[in-house]
Amino acid sequence: MEGFCHLYADPVNPLVLPKSLLCFHDAYLRDCELSVLLQQCEQRKRYVTVSEAEAEALEEKTRDQHKCEFWHTARAGRITASNIHAVMSTSTATPALSTVKMCYPNKMSRPLSDNEPEPIKWGKVNEQTARLYYTSQTTTLHRGLKVEKCGFIINPSFPVLGATPDALVYCECCGKGCVEIKCPYTHDNHNLLQACEDDTFCFTLTDGIVELKQTHKYFKQFQTQIFVTKSEFCDFVVWTTKACVIIRVRPDARMWG
């Protein structure tokens, strides 16, 4: 864990960035009973604090997202919007390996672009196209619209949570929101009707009305993004070569009630 300490050493203001949760790693607890681990987690959670200034500095520092080491270490050990569905679905006693890995950024696979899976490369290549489409479609519908990329965001009131939306959006008529873009590789050449024929797809299409499935993992992801970023909504953008759909997801108080 010491290998990551230099990432949080700021020569100008060494206290401005929040402490990585990697500092709570304790090898002596590796073989403890689950009850002991849960007790230790409850005790140590009290010491996880992030100030508003630290959260702002971290967001600015991590705007390169997966290309930035700060981004990986800041996410380590935290429940993020992208993994919250897995965390809520797994067993505490026998957690899935993919869920455990979120605590070990140095062991996560971050391959070079030439070796990345095709779905990952497809998403990265087309994200900017989808972002430009979103901006062009929404600019004429909203007053004073601003769409900006962002880094890793921590809500100081709930510092064990974090999120990295694809963008933050603000307008005079709707207030603050976040944007999440998906470019599904399995439906790269499908229109919306064709994609919705897939039972695993995130949308349903009924009588011309498109809705996000509340049982889909994206639903929890967007709700967490809204909660962490203190947004009024999340605009979900799904882009294929044949269609681009934008739906607005509103907060669901039941998830955090």
N, C-alpha and C positions, 0 to 999 in steps of 0.2 A: 504493500500500500504506500510505502514511502516514495515509490517511484512517481507518484502523482503530486506530491507536495509542491514541487516547483511550479506547477501550473497555477497555483493559487498565491504565488509570491509576486505581489505588485510592488515594484521598486519605488513608486511614488506614494501609494497609499495601500499598504499591505492588508488593511482590514476591510477594504471596500467590497471584496467578493465573499459570498457565503462559504462557510466551511463545507468541504465535501463530506458526504456521509460515509465515505470509505474510512474515515478516522475512527468510526465506531466498530470496525471489524476487530474481532477478538478470536484468535485461533484456538484459545483454550475452551471456547464454547462449542466447538465443532461437534463433539460427541455427547453433548448434554441432552437430557430428556427434553421433549417438546415443551413441557410445562415450565421448565427452567428458562428455556429460550424465550417463551412468551413473556415471562416475568421480566427478563432482561430488556426485552424490546419496549415494554411499557415504561420501564425506568429510564432508559436512554432516550426515548422519544421526547421526554421533557426538556432535554438539552438541545434539541433540534430547533434552532431559531434562525430566522432570516429577517433582516430589517428591510424597510422600503428602499433605502439607498443601495443595499446589497443586491436586492432583487433587480433593481433598475440597471445596475452595473453589469450583472450577469447576463441580462437579456441583451444588452448592447454588445457584450463581449462574444456572444455565441450566435450572432446572426448568420455565420457561415454554416450553422447547424452541424450536420454529420461530418463536415470537413474540419471541424474545430475540436481539439482535445478537451477544451473546457466543457463543451456540450456533452461529451460522453461521460466525463467524471461528475458533472453536476447531476446527471440523470441517474447515476449509479445508486441503487438502494431506494430510489424514490418510486412511488406509484405515479406513472405518467399516463397521459390520455391514451397513448397508443397501446399501453399494456394493461390498462385497468380491467378490461373485459377478461383477460387471462387470469389476472390476480383474483377477481371476484368468482371465477369459475373453478379455480384449482382447489385442491385439498390442502389444508394447512399441515396435516400430518405427512402427506406424501405429495408435495408440490411438483408440478411438471418442471422438467429440467429447463425448458425455455423461460419459465418464470424465475427460477433461481438465478439464471444467468444475468438478469438485470442488475444484480449486485456486483458483477465482475466485468467491468468495461474492457479490461485488458485481455479477457478471454473471449469476448464477443467477436464474431467474424465480421471484419470490415474489409472485404477484398478490394483490390484495385479495380478500377472501372472495367478493364478488359476482361476480368474474371467474374464480374457480377452476374447474377441470374438475369435472364432476359426480362422478366417482369419488372425488376428493379430499374434496369437500364431504360426500359420503355417509359416508366413513370418519370424518371429524371429528364429524359429527352423532351417529353411533351408537356411537362408542368408549366413551363413559361408560356407556351402557346395557350394553354387553358387559362392561365392567369390573365393574359392579355384579352382573351375573349370575355372573361368575367368583367374586367374593368371596362371594356367597350360597351358591354350590355347594361351595366349598372350606372355608368356615368350620367347618362341622359335621364335616368329615373330618380336620381337622388341629388340633393343640393349639397354642394361643397364636398363631394366624395373624395376621400383619400384612401388609397390601398398601399400598405407598406409591409415589407418583409420584416420578420421578427426573429428573435432568438429564443432560447429556453426561458420560459416564464414560470416563476414560483410565486404563489400567493402567500405573503408573509403570515396571514392568519392560519394557513394550513400548510406549513413548510415541508411536509413529507410528500406533497403532491406537486406535479409539474406538468407543463404542456408546451408543445412547439407547434402552433398552427402554421399553415403555409403563408398566412398573412394576417394582419390586423386591418380592419376597415372602419372608417368613421365617416358619418355624414350628418348634416344638420337636422335631417328629418327623422332618422332612425337611431342616432347615437352610435355607441361603440359596438363593434362586432368582431368576430374572427372568421377566417376563411380556411376551409380544408379542401384540397384538390386531390382527386383520385383519377388515375388513367388506367383502368382495368385492362391488363394485357389479354386476358381470356376473352374479352369482348372488344378487342382493338378495332375490329372491322364491322361491328354490329351497330344497328340503330337501337333506340330505346326499347321498342317493341320486342326485338329479337333478344336483347339482354334480359328483359323481364321474364322471358320464357324459362330462364335458368332459375331454379328454386333457390340457389345459393346467392343470387344477386341481391344487392342491398335494397333495391326498390321494388315496390309493387305498382302496377299500372291498372287502375280500375276506372272504367268509364272516362278515360282521358285524364284522370287525376293521378299524379305521381306522388308517392309517399315513401318515406324511409321506414323500413321495418324496425320496430322497437326491439325486436329480438336479435337484430344483427349487431355484431361487435362495434360497428361504426356509431351506433346510437350512444353507447356509453362513452366512446371516444369524444364525440362532439359535446355531450353534456359536461364532460370533465373540462374540455377546453373553455366552454362558456363559464363554468364555475371558477376555474383558475385565473382566467384573464379578466374576470368581472365584466363580461360582455352581456349584451342584451340578446344576442342571437349568434348562430353560426351559419354562414352561407356555405352549403355543400355543393361543390362543383364536380361533376362527373363528365370526363371528356373521352370521346372515342373519335375515330376518323370520320364517323358518320353522324355523330350527334354530340351536343354539349348541353347538359341539363344543370340548372341551378335551382336548388330548393333551400328555403330558409328554415332552419331548425331552431325552435324556441326552447327556453329552459323548461325542464321538467323537475319541479320541486320535490316530487316523490323520490327521486334518486338520492337527494341529499337531506330529506326530511328526518 
